[in-house]
Amino acid sequence: MQDPSDDYSRRLYVRVPFTIKNDNQIKELFLGDVKVKLPRQSARFCHVVFPDIDQTIKNLKMIKKKTLNGKHIIAYIPKPRPVDERKERNKKRRKVTVPVPKPEPKATRSLFISNIKPGTKMHEIKEAFTGCLAVKFLKMNASKLMSAIIKMEDFQVAAQYIKKEREWPIVNGNKLYVHADTRKRKKSNIKQDKPFKIYNSKPESPMKNNLNESTTDETEEEENSGTESESSLEE
């Protein structure tokens, strides 16, 4: 196994005053059989690897005397990094992507059907879906295709169509696309009953009023009967 430090001793870090497009632009600057390692993205620097250390030193002295567009070329032997440090650096660069679970479709009996060919009848849509109770066509979209809302008899059958566990039907040559009905429901304008107000003085119940009336009637009858008995005794 080749020593990494030996590879670095035969390598030069080179920085030029222009953006490197291909390795031939760098090979023309050096003598002998060299290998150019370019970065992944276009840049002004690269690494040049030579067959041996002598060639590296010879080319380093030569490249320092050269100029491009009146600017010097920066070149030096890079310091080798420890293997453990490079591994840790590569680990940090790796992006860990956690797959986001797809939300399960809500239980609904209403399905949104699209890609309906113009001229399709309601009974054709109803017959294409098992357990379909009602069909309502929507306005035609810009692609001149129709869409509809259908109501299923069973929640499970509707969920099977959404999850593609049941095959989507073909009507008049067009394969229908099935999705859950995600339209926002309009709130009803029915006013809710106002809450009962509680006062300090509680009203008497009707049963209590009836009892009071019955007692007053009884007392009046007793008084009347008493006066009649007194008049009869006097006679």
Secondary structure, DSSP 8 states (H G I E B T S, - for coil): ---HHHHHHTEEEEE-SS---STHHHHTTS-SS-EEE--SS--SEEEEE-SSHHHHHHHHHHHTT-EETTEE-EEE------HHHHHHHHHHHS--------------SEEEEEEE-TT--HHHHHHHSTTEEEEEE----TTS-EEEEEEES-HHHHHHHHTTSS---EETTEE-EEEE-------------------SS----HHHHHHHHHHHHHHHHHHHHHHHHHHHHH-
